[in-house]
Amino acid sequence: MTDVLPGPGVQDQNVVVGRINPCRMVQLTEHSDPRGKLTVVQPESEIDFEIKRAFYVHGVPDGTDRGGHGHKRIHQLIVAVHGAFTVTVDDGFNRRAYLLDDPSRGLYVGPMVWGDMTGYAPGTVGLWLVNEPYDPDEYYQHYDEFRADARRLAA
């Protein structure tokens, strides 16, 4: 797994993104035997929030991006359960990209982080585990508004 990918606007692997709770890779508990693997995501063990919503993204057409929004309060764990895609996180100050390509690792993304999901491999299935039910008022749809609020909160 590659934590950081080169590219425009993406800084080096030592950059921390997420001023409220830093984004980070989470190693999930995996059990393996001759029958296969079982991976566990359990609150208070692998993650430190209660899961109140789960959804998955699949069937993403080649060249299509997802995300392109920010969250005010949400904590989430993003896992590529099959295939691979890149998540670029931005806290209004710094950006960092993570390649998700291993179902035994997930990316924790906390509040006040903008996310873009790109580079979906064919057949990819991404799973999101979230601490709140869906609320359209919780989303930032415009980057300029998100960035202004993120910088104001950090002041």
TORDORO-719323 format. One record per atom (N, C-alpha, C): residue number from 1; atom name; z, x, y; residue in one letter. Coordinates in Angstrom, 2 decimals. Atoms other than C-alpha are relative to their C-alpha. Example, Ala and Ser with C-alpha at 12.3 -4.5 7.8 and 13.67 -1.06 7.14 Angstrom:
! TORDORO-719323
  resi  name       up     east    north  resn
     1     N     0.00     0.89    -1.19     a
     1    CA     7.80    12.30    -4.50     a
     1     C     0.00     0.90     1.20     a
     2     N    -0.06    -0.82    -1.19     s
     2    CA     7.14    13.67    -1.06     s
     2     C     0.73    -0.77     1.09     s
***
This chain:
! TORDORO-719323
  resi  name       up     east    north  resn
     1     N     0.00     0.84    -1.17     m
     1    CA     0.00     0.00     0.00     m
     1     C     0.00     0.89     1.23     m
     2     N     0.07    -0.72    -1.26     t
     2    CA    -0.89     1.26     3.45     t
     2     C     0.71    -0.82     1.05     t
     3     N    -0.73     0.74    -1.01     d
     3    CA     1.54     0.28     6.18     d
     3     C    -0.75    -0.09     1.32     d
     4     N     0.66    -0.01    -1.30     v
     4    CA    -0.61     1.21     9.14     v
     4     C    -1.46     0.35    -0.18     v
     5     N     1.43    -0.24     0.04     l
     5    CA    -4.32     1.08     9.62     l
     5     C    -0.46     0.49     1.36     l
     6     N     0.51    -0.43    -1.30     p
     6    CA    -6.23     2.95    12.33     p
     6     C    -0.87    -1.10     0.59     p
     7     N     0.88     0.96    -0.66     g
     7    CA    -8.10     0.90    14.86     g
     7     C     0.37    -0.16     1.44     g
     8     N    -0.26     0.17    -1.43     p
     8    CA    -8.33    -0.10    18.49     p
     8     C     1.28    -0.79     0.25     p
     9     N    -1.22     0.70    -0.40     g
     9    CA    -5.00    -1.07    20.02     g
     9     C     1.13     0.05    -1.00     g
    10     N    -1.04    -0.08     1.02     v
    10    CA    -3.03    -0.27    16.87     v
    10     C     0.61     1.38     0.07     v
    11     N    -0.68    -1.28    -0.17     q
    11    CA    -0.43     2.43    17.30     q
    11     C     0.46     0.57    -1.34     q
    12     N    -0.34    -0.72     1.23     d
    12    CA     0.97     4.91    14.78     d
    12     C     1.12    -0.67    -0.78     d
    13     N    -0.92     0.63     0.93     q
    13    CA     3.24     4.10    11.85     q
    13     C     1.46     0.05     0.42     q
    14     N    -1.38    -0.07    -0.45     n
    14    CA     6.43     5.02    13.70     n
    14     C     0.35    -1.06     1.03     n
    15     N    -0.23     1.03    -1.02     v
    15    CA     6.02     2.18    16.21     v
    15     C     0.71    -1.18    -0.65     v
    16     N    -0.73     1.19     0.45     v
    16    CA     8.53    -0.65    15.76     v
    16     C    -0.50    -1.18     0.81     v
    17     N     0.44     1.22    -0.64     v
    17    CA     7.21    -4.12    16.52     v
    17     C     0.99    -1.10    -0.35     v
    18     N    -0.98     1.07     0.19     g
    18    CA     9.60    -7.03    16.99     g
    18     C     1.28     0.35     0.71     g
    19     N    -1.16    -0.37    -0.81     r
    19    CA    12.17    -6.75    19.73     r
    19     C     1.24    -0.80    -0.36     r
    20     N    -1.16     0.79     0.42     i
    20    CA    14.42    -9.53    18.36     i
    20     C     0.42     0.44    -1.39     i
    21     N    -0.20    -0.52     1.36     n
    21    CA    14.13    -8.59    14.67     n
    21     C    -1.24     0.80    -0.35     n
    22     N     1.17    -0.82     0.28     p
    22    CA    11.85    -5.69    13.76     p
    22     C    -0.78    -0.47    -1.23     p
    23     N     0.85     0.26     1.16     c
    23    CA     8.89    -6.41    11.49     c
    23     C     0.19     1.15    -0.98     c
    24     N    -0.22    -1.03     1.01     r
    24    CA     9.26    -4.56     8.22     r
    24     C    -0.53    -0.46    -1.35     r
    25     N     0.40     0.31     1.37     m
    25    CA     8.00    -4.35     4.68     m
    25     C     1.27    -0.24    -0.82     m
    26     N    -1.12     0.38     0.85     v
    26    CA    10.31    -5.95     2.11     v
    26     C    -0.43     0.19    -1.45     v
    27     N     0.26    -0.18     1.43     q
    27    CA    10.38    -4.78    -1.50     q
    27     C     0.64    -1.16    -0.73     q
    28     N    -0.50     1.16     0.74     l
    28    CA    10.75    -7.84    -3.71     l
    28     C     0.43     0.43    -1.40     l
    29     N    -0.47    -0.29     1.35     t
    29    CA    12.58    -7.85    -7.03     t
    29     C    -1.10    -0.39    -0.98     t
    30     N     1.06     0.25     0.98     e
    30    CA    10.07    -7.55    -9.83     e
    30     C     0.52     0.30    -1.39     e
    31     N    -0.36    -0.17     1.41     h
    31    CA    10.69    -8.00   -13.55     h
    31     C    -1.30     0.11    -0.78     h
    32     N     1.23    -0.25     0.75     s
    32    CA     8.09    -6.61   -15.93     s
    32     C     0.32     0.18    -1.47     s
    33     N    -0.09    -0.23     1.44     d
    33    CA     7.69    -6.79   -19.69     d
    33     C    -1.42    -0.15    -0.56     d
    34     N     1.36     0.07     0.57     p
    34    CA     4.74    -6.89   -22.11     p
    34     C    -0.73    -1.31     0.31     p
    35     N     0.63     1.29    -0.30     r
    35    CA     4.11   -10.54   -21.13     r
    35     C    -0.53    -0.08     1.43     r
    36     N     0.45     0.03    -1.39     g
    36    CA     3.48    -9.67   -17.47     g
    36     C     1.14     0.26     0.96     g
    37     N    -0.98    -0.25    -1.05     k
    37    CA     5.38    -9.55   -14.21     k
    37     C     0.46    -1.31     0.63     k
    38     N    -0.59     1.12    -0.72     l
    38    CA     7.68   -11.98   -12.43     l
    38     C     0.63     0.58     1.25     l
    39     N    -0.53    -0.50    -1.28     t
    39    CA     8.43   -11.41    -8.74     t
    39     C     0.85    -1.08     0.63     t
    40     N    -0.99     0.92    -0.53     v
    40    CA    11.43   -13.02    -7.05     v
    40     C     0.11     0.16     1.51     v
    41     N    -0.34     0.02    -1.42     v
    41    CA    11.94   -14.02    -3.43     v
    41     C     1.21    -0.92     0.11     v
    42     N    -1.24     0.76    -0.02     q
    42    CA    15.53   -15.12    -2.94     q
    42     C     0.74     0.25     1.31     q
    43     N    -0.80    -0.19    -1.22     p
    43    CA    17.39   -15.75     0.33     p
    43     C     1.30     0.72    -0.32     p
    44     N    -1.21    -0.81     0.08     e
    44    CA    20.36   -13.42     0.89     e
    44     C    -0.14     1.18    -0.96     e
    45     N     0.25    -1.16     0.84     s
    45    CA    18.81   -10.89    -1.47     s
    45     C    -1.21     0.73     0.55     s
    46     N     1.22    -0.61    -0.51     e
    46    CA    15.21   -10.12    -0.58     e
    46     C    -0.22    -0.30     1.49     e
    47     N     0.17     0.40    -1.42     i
    47    CA    15.23   -11.99     2.75     i
    47     C     1.31    -0.55     0.54     i
    48     N    -1.26     0.45    -0.59     d
    48    CA    17.95   -12.96     5.20     d
    48     C    -0.18    -1.30     0.79     d
    49     N     0.11     1.33    -0.61     f
    49    CA    16.83   -16.49     6.08     f
    49     C    -0.23    -1.03    -1.10     f
    50     N     0.19     1.10     0.94     e
    50    CA    16.76   -19.86     4.34     e
    50     C    -1.46    -0.46     0.08     e
    51     N     1.38     0.46     0.04     i
    51    CA    13.30   -20.99     3.24     i
    51     C    -0.02    -1.52     0.11     i
    52     N     0.13     1.44    -0.20     k
    52    CA    12.47   -24.45     4.60     k
    52     C    -1.44    -0.48    -0.09     k
    53     N     1.42     0.35     0.11     r
    53    CA     8.68   -24.32     4.32     r
    53     C    -0.73     1.13    -0.69     r
    54     N     0.86    -0.98     0.66     a
    54    CA     6.16   -22.57     2.12     a
    54     C    -1.43    -0.53     0.07     a
    55     N     1.41     0.39     0.06     f
    55    CA     2.39   -22.59     2.40     f
    55     C    -0.81     1.21    -0.42     f
    56     N     0.86    -1.11     0.37     y
    56    CA    -0.47   -20.51     1.13     y
    56     C    -1.39    -0.22     0.56     y
    57     N     1.35    -0.03    -0.55     v
    57    CA    -3.88   -19.59     2.51     v
    57     C    -0.91     0.58    -1.07     v
    58     N     0.95    -0.47     1.00     h
    58    CA    -6.84   -19.21     0.19     h
    58     C    -1.39    -0.51     0.35     h
    59     N     1.37     0.43    -0.26     g
    59    CA   -10.60   -19.62     0.14     g
    59     C    -0.50     0.39     1.39     g
    60     N     0.40    -0.43    -1.35     v
    60    CA   -10.98   -17.71     3.43     v
    60     C    -1.42     0.58    -0.09     v
    61     N     1.38    -0.52     0.04     p
    61    CA   -14.72   -17.19     4.05     p
    61     C    -0.07     1.45     0.49     p
    62     N     0.20    -1.40    -0.38     d
    62    CA   -15.92   -13.59     4.37     d
    62     C    -0.17     0.11     1.51     d
    63     N     0.10    -0.25    -1.43     g
    63    CA   -15.46   -12.30     7.91     g
    63     C     0.83    -0.93     0.88     g
    64     N    -0.82     0.95    -0.77     t
    64    CA   -13.07   -15.10     8.95     t
    64     C     1.39     0.56     0.21     t
    65     N    -1.35    -0.41    -0.33     d
    65    CA    -9.81   -14.29    10.70     d
    65     C     0.91    -1.22     0.06     d
    66     N    -1.01     1.07    -0.07     r
    66    CA    -6.61   -16.37    10.63     r
    66     C     1.09     0.46     0.97     r
    67     N    -1.09    -0.34    -0.91     g
    67    CA    -3.47   -16.43    12.73     g
    67     C    -0.45    -0.21     1.43     g
    68     N     0.37     0.13    -1.40     g
    68    CA    -4.17   -15.72    16.36     g
    68     C     0.97    -0.88     0.77     g
    69     N    -1.04     0.75    -0.70     h
    69    CA    -0.87   -17.22    17.49     h
    69     C     1.34     0.74    -0.13     h
    70     N    -1.35    -0.56     0.04     g
    70    CA     2.76   -16.36    18.13     g
    70     C     1.01    -1.09    -0.28     g
    71     N    -1.08     0.94     0.29     h
    71    CA     6.07   -17.97    17.24     h
    71     C     1.20     0.27     0.89     h
    72     N    -1.19    -0.12    -0.85     k
    72    CA     9.12   -18.65    19.38     k
    72     C     1.25     0.28    -0.82     k
    73     N    -1.25    -0.08     0.75     r
    73    CA    11.82   -19.00    16.69     r
    73     C    -0.16     0.38    -1.47     r
    74     N     0.21    -0.10     1.45     i
    74    CA    10.28   -18.58    13.25     i
    74     C     0.26     1.39    -0.56     i
    75     N    -0.11    -1.18     0.86     h
    75    CA    11.27   -16.01    10.65     h
    75     C    -0.89    -0.30    -1.20     h
    76     N     0.90     0.25     1.12     q
    76    CA     8.70   -15.57     7.90     q
    76     C    -0.19     1.26    -0.84     q
    77     N     0.38    -1.07     0.90     l
    77    CA     7.83   -13.48     4.90     l
    77     C    -1.41    -0.32    -0.46     l
    78     N     1.40     0.17     0.36     i
    78    CA     4.12   -12.99     4.22     i
    78     C    -0.29     0.91    -1.19     i
    79     N     0.29    -0.74     1.23     v
    79    CA     2.94   -11.92     0.75     v
    79     C    -1.44    -0.26    -0.41     v
    80     N     1.31     0.15     0.63     a
    80    CA    -0.55   -11.30    -0.60     a
    80     C     0.26    -0.12    -1.50     a
    81     N    -0.30     0.18     1.42     v
    81    CA     0.05   -12.83    -4.02     v
    81     C    -1.20     0.34    -0.86     v
    82     N     1.22    -0.43     0.69     h
    82    CA    -3.55   -12.04    -4.97     h
    82     C    -0.98     0.51     1.05     h
    83     N     0.96    -0.55    -0.95     g
    83    CA    -6.09    -9.84    -3.21     g
    83     C     0.68     0.80     1.10     g
    84     N    -0.51    -0.82    -1.10     a
    84    CA    -5.53    -8.23     0.16     a
    84     C    -0.49    -0.54     1.33     a
    85     N     0.37     0.28    -1.38     f
    85    CA    -5.57    -8.81     3.90     f
    85     C     0.89     0.82     0.91     f
    86     N    -0.75    -0.78    -0.98     t
    86    CA    -4.32    -7.09     7.04     t
    86     C     0.69    -0.95     0.98     t
    87     N    -0.76     0.73    -1.02     v
    87    CA    -1.61    -8.48     9.32     v
    87     C     0.27     0.97     1.14     v
    88     N    -0.30    -0.78    -1.20     t
    88    CA    -1.50    -7.09    12.85     t
    88     C     1.03    -0.77     0.80     t
    89     N    -1.10     0.62    -0.74     v
    89    CA     1.77    -7.84    14.64     v
    89     C     0.08     0.63     1.38     v
    90     N    -0.03    -0.40    -1.41     d
    90    CA     2.31    -7.61    18.40     d
    90     C     1.20    -0.69     0.63     d
    91     N    -1.18     0.59    -0.65     d
    91    CA     5.55    -8.11    20.33     d
    91     C    -0.12    -0.03     1.53     d
    92     N     0.21    -0.01    -1.44     g
    92    CA     4.01    -7.99    23.81     g
    92     C     0.07     1.39     0.61     g
    93     N    -0.10    -1.39    -0.44     f
    93    CA     4.61    -4.24    24.07     f
    93     C    -0.76     0.92    -0.95     f
    94     N     0.58    -0.87     1.02     n
    94    CA     3.47    -2.66    20.79     n
    94     C    -0.72    -0.83    -1.05     n
    95     N     0.74     0.62     1.10     r
    95    CA     1.07    -3.45    17.95     r
    95     C     0.09     0.92    -1.21     r
    96     N     0.02    -0.77     1.24     r
    96    CA     1.11    -2.40    14.34     r
    96     C    -0.70    -0.84    -1.07     r
    97     N     0.74     0.69     1.05     a
    97    CA    -1.10    -3.28    11.39     a
    97     C     0.55     0.37    -1.37     a
    98     N    -0.47    -0.18     1.36     y
    98    CA     0.01    -3.73     7.78     y
    98     C    -1.06    -0.54    -0.96     y
    99     N     0.87     0.48     1.06     l
    99    CA    -2.26    -3.97     4.76     l
    99     C     0.88    -0.58    -1.10     l
   100     N    -0.73     0.65     1.09     l
   100    CA    -0.82    -6.47     2.30     l
   100     C    -0.93    -0.07    -1.20     l
   101     N     0.85    -0.07     1.19     d
   101    CA    -2.24    -5.76    -1.14     d
   101     C     0.80     0.13    -1.30     d
   102     N    -0.89    -0.16     1.15     d
   102    CA     0.74    -5.75    -3.52     d
   102     C     0.95    -1.20    -0.02     d
   103     N    -0.84     1.20     0.01     p
   103    CA     2.45    -9.01    -4.59     p
   103     C     1.49     0.26    -0.17     p
   104     N    -1.43    -0.30     0.10     s
   104    CA     5.76    -7.18    -5.06     s
   104     C     0.57     0.48     1.34     s
   105     N    -0.47    -0.37    -1.34     r
   105    CA     5.98    -6.40    -1.32     r
   105     C    -0.46    -1.06     0.98     r
   106     N     0.35     0.97    -1.03     g
   106    CA     6.02    -8.73     1.65     g
   106     C     0.29     0.57     1.37     g
   107     N    -0.22    -0.40    -1.38     l
   107    CA     5.96    -8.38     5.40     l
   107     C     0.90    -1.03     0.67     l
   108     N    -0.88     0.86    -0.79     y
   108    CA     8.91    -9.82     7.32     y
   108     C    -0.50     0.03     1.44     y
   109     N     0.39     0.15    -1.41     v
   109    CA     7.88   -11.14    10.76     v
   109     C     0.99    -0.97     0.63     v
   110     N    -1.00     0.82    -0.65     g
   110    CA    10.57   -12.47    13.09     g
   110     C    -0.52    -0.71     1.24     g
   111     N     0.37     0.74    -1.19     p
   111    CA    10.59   -14.49    16.31     p
   111     C    -0.66     0.88     1.07     p
   112     N     0.67    -0.62    -1.15     m
   112    CA     8.51   -13.63    19.38     m
   112     C    -0.92     1.14    -0.43     m
   113     N     1.02    -0.94     0.47     v
   113    CA     5.78   -11.84    17.45     v
   113     C    -1.31    -0.77    -0.15     v
   114     N     1.35     0.53     0.12     w
   114    CA     2.06   -12.57    17.71     w
   114     C    -0.60     0.60    -1.27     w
   115     N     0.59    -0.51     1.23     g
   115    CA     0.15   -12.26    14.44     g
   115     C    -1.47    -0.35    -0.14     g
   116     N     1.41     0.19     0.35     d
   116    CA    -3.49   -11.83    13.47     d
   116     C    -0.19     0.44    -1.44     d
   117     N     0.29    -0.33     1.39     m
   117    CA    -4.64   -11.87     9.84     m
   117     C    -1.51     0.18    -0.13     m
   118     N     1.42    -0.36     0.07     t
   118    CA    -7.96   -10.16     9.15     t
   118     C    -0.32     0.68    -1.32     t
   119     N     0.45    -0.80     1.14     g
   119    CA   -10.01    -8.50     6.46     g
   119     C     0.35    -0.56    -1.35     g
   120     N    -0.32     0.61     1.29     y
   120    CA    -9.44   -10.99     3.67     y
   120     C    -1.00     0.43    -1.07     y
   121     N     0.85    -0.32     1.14     a
   121    CA   -10.78    -9.69     0.36     a
   121     C    -0.37    -1.32    -0.70     a
   122     N     0.37     1.22     0.72     p
   122    CA   -12.67   -12.27    -1.73     p
   122     C     1.08    -0.39    -1.02     p
   123     N    -0.98     0.50     0.96     g
   123    CA   -10.31   -14.44    -3.77     g
   123     C     1.45     0.18     0.40     g
   124     N    -1.38    -0.25    -0.43     t
   124    CA    -7.23   -13.55    -1.72     t
   124     C     0.79    -1.30     0.14     t
   125     N    -0.95     1.08    -0.23     v
   125    CA    -4.22   -15.87    -1.75     v
   125     C     1.20     0.61     0.70     v
   126     N    -1.15    -0.45    -0.77     g
   126    CA    -1.58   -15.31     0.93     g
   126     C     1.06    -1.09     0.03     g
   127     N    -1.13     0.93     0.03     l
   127    CA     1.85   -16.93     0.74     l
   127     C     0.89     0.26     1.22     l
   128     N    -0.92    -0.09    -1.13     w
   128    CA     4.07   -17.66     3.79     w
   128     C     1.25    -0.78    -0.37     w
   129     N    -1.30     0.63     0.18     l
   129    CA     7.78   -18.42     3.37     l
   129     C     0.67     0.01     1.36     l
   130     N    -0.39     0.18    -1.39     v
   130    CA     9.25   -19.79     6.60     v
   130     C     1.35    -0.69     0.09     v
   131     N    -1.36     0.53    -0.14     n
   131    CA    12.71   -20.71     7.89     n
   131     C     0.08    -1.35     0.70     n
   132     N    -0.02     1.29    -0.70     e
   132    CA    11.71   -23.90     9.76     e
   132     C    -1.16    -0.88    -0.44     e
   133     N     1.13     0.89     0.23     p
   133    CA     9.61   -26.99     9.12     p
   133     C    -1.04     0.17     1.12     p
   134     N     1.07    -0.12    -0.99     y
   134    CA     6.30   -27.15    10.98     y
   134     C     0.36    -0.76     1.28     y
   135     N    -0.21     0.60    -1.32     d
   135    CA     6.67   -27.85    14.71     d
   135     C    -1.05     0.58     0.94     d
   136     N     1.07    -0.55    -0.85     p
   136    CA     3.57   -27.52    16.92     p
   136     C     0.50     0.57     1.32     p
   137     N    -0.55    -0.52    -1.26     d
   137    CA     5.77   -26.88    19.99     d
   137     C     0.59     1.40    -0.16     d
   138     N    -0.58    -1.30     0.29     e
   138    CA     7.08   -23.72    18.30     e
   138     C    -1.03     1.13     0.12     e
   139     N     1.10    -0.98     0.00     y
   139    CA     3.69   -21.97    18.53     y
   139     C    -0.44     0.38     1.41     y
   140     N     0.77    -0.46    -1.15     y
   140    CA     2.10   -19.88    21.25     y
   140     C    -1.46     0.04    -0.44     y
   141     N     1.43     0.00     0.33     q
   141    CA    -1.64   -20.55    21.19     q
   141     C    -0.79     0.96     0.90     q
   142     N     0.69    -0.86    -0.97     h
   142    CA    -2.53   -18.32    24.17     h
   142     C     0.78     1.31     0.16     h
   143     N    -0.65    -1.31    -0.01     y
   143    CA    -1.80   -14.59    24.09     y
   143     C     0.64     0.30     1.35     y
   144     N    -0.57    -0.32    -1.31     d
   144    CA    -1.24   -14.29    27.87     d
   144     C     1.34    -0.68     0.22     d
   145     N    -1.28     0.72    -0.11     e
   145    CA     1.51   -16.94    27.78     e
   145     C     1.05     0.66    -0.89     e
   146     N    -0.92    -0.67     0.92     f
   146    CA     3.10   -15.28    24.74     f
   146     C     0.48     1.32     0.60     f
   147     N    -0.36    -1.33    -0.51     r
   147    CA     3.02   -11.82    26.32     r
   147     C     0.92    -0.11     1.22     r
   148     N    -0.86     0.18    -1.18     a
   148    CA     4.53   -13.06    29.61     a
   148     C     1.42    -0.38    -0.43     a
   149     N    -1.34     0.39     0.47     d
   149    CA     7.41   -14.76    27.77     d
   149     C     0.69     1.14    -0.74     d
   150     N    -0.59    -1.13     0.74     a
   150    CA     7.95   -11.76    25.47     a
   150     C     0.53     1.05     0.95     a
   151     N    -0.45    -1.02    -0.96     r
   151    CA     8.18    -9.39    28.41     r
   151     C     1.16    -0.50     0.84     r
   152     N    -1.12     0.57    -0.78     r
   152    CA    10.46   -11.75    30.35     r
   152     C     1.28     0.03    -0.84     r
   153     N    -1.17    -0.02     0.89     l
   153    CA    12.83   -12.03    27.35     l
   153     C     0.55     1.42    -0.18     l
   154     N    -0.41    -1.38     0.21     a
   154    CA    12.94    -8.24    27.02     a
   154     C     0.61     0.63     1.26     a
   155     N    -0.48    -0.56    -1.28     a
   155    CA    13.82    -7.69    30.68     a
   155     C     1.51    -0.09     0.13     a
***
